[in-house]
Amino acid sequence: MSRRAALIRLSLLIIEFTSLPLLMLASIYLLSGYQMLVPELRIIPESRKIHTDRFLRILTILLTYLHALGGIIIVVERRLRKEVLKNIIRTALITTITFLLLIFLMIEATL
């Protein structure tokens, strides 16, 4: 198996692994947010605790990072032909999302 095929296969596994947990976390955040806006709704018990839980926020940040990383690799590998251009764009995008990850984690550390 070539390096490119292994990279795409690993990226697909990362995306598949992170997609359902991200969908669940997004649903929980949406439902708890709506419940905080409309207190008459009783969908999730203790919605404020869930919505502001530090562990869930960090988990969401890390899963989103991994999901974006896998997606970037797949899109770059499938859409671009020139190897030099692939390397430049992949490196720039991975650097950008890693920088965003560090910003979000630093924000979490200060809260």
N, C-alpha and C positions, 0 to 999 in steps of 0.2 A: 504494500500500500504506500502510495506516495505521501510526501509531507503535506501537500495541499489537501488530499483526500482525508488524511487523518485530522487535519486542522478543521475542516468542514464538519466531519463526523463529531468531533469533540464539541464544536460550537453548537451543533444541533442538539446534542445531549444536554448541554448547559441550558439552552433555551427551553427544551422540554422539561427539564428538572425545575426550572424557576417559574414557568408560566402558571401552573395551577396555584402554587403558594401566593404568587403576586395577584392573581385574580381573587383569591380568598381575602388577602389583606386589603385590596382595593375595595372589595364589597363591605368588609367590616368597617373601614374608614368612612365610606359613604353612608352606610346605615347609621353608624354612631354619630356622625356629623349631622345628619338629618334629625336624629333623635334629640340632639342637643339644641337644634334650632326650633323644633316642635316638640316640647316636653310631653305632650299628650300621647305621642307615639311610644309604644313599649315594645320595641323590637329586640333590643339588646339590653340586658341588665347592666347597670352602672356604665352607661355609655361614655361618660366623661373620663373615667379611669382608663377605659379601653382606648379611647381616642387619643389620650395623652401619654400612653404607656411608652416608656423609653425603649424597652426591649423590642416592641413591635416597630417603632420608628427605625431603629438601627437595623433590624431584620429587613424591613422594606428597602432601606438604602442599599444594603448589601445585595439583596436579590435583584434589585433594579440595576445595579452596577453589573452584575454577572450577566443578566439578560441583555443589557445593552452591549456588553463586550461580545457576546456570542453573535448578536445581530449584526454588529459592525463587521465582524470577521466574515460572516456569510455574505453580506451585501458586497463587500469589497472583493472577495474572491470570485463571486459569480458575475459581477458587473464590469469589472475592469480587466483589460487584457494585458497591458504592459506591466511587467513585474516591478519595475522601478516605481511606477505610479502607485501600484498596489502598496508597496512598502511605505512610501511617503504618506499616503492618505491613511492607511491603517495605523501607522505610528502617531500621526497627528490626532486622529480621533481617539485612540486609546489613551494618549496623553491627556486629552481634554476631559474625557469622562473620569479618568483617574484623579485629575485635579478637582473635578466636581465632587467626587467621592470624599476626598480629603477635606474639602470645604464643609460638606455636610457633616462629616464625623467631628470636625473641630467645633462646629456649631452645637452638635449634640454634647460634646464634652463641656461646653460652657453653660449649658442649661441645667 
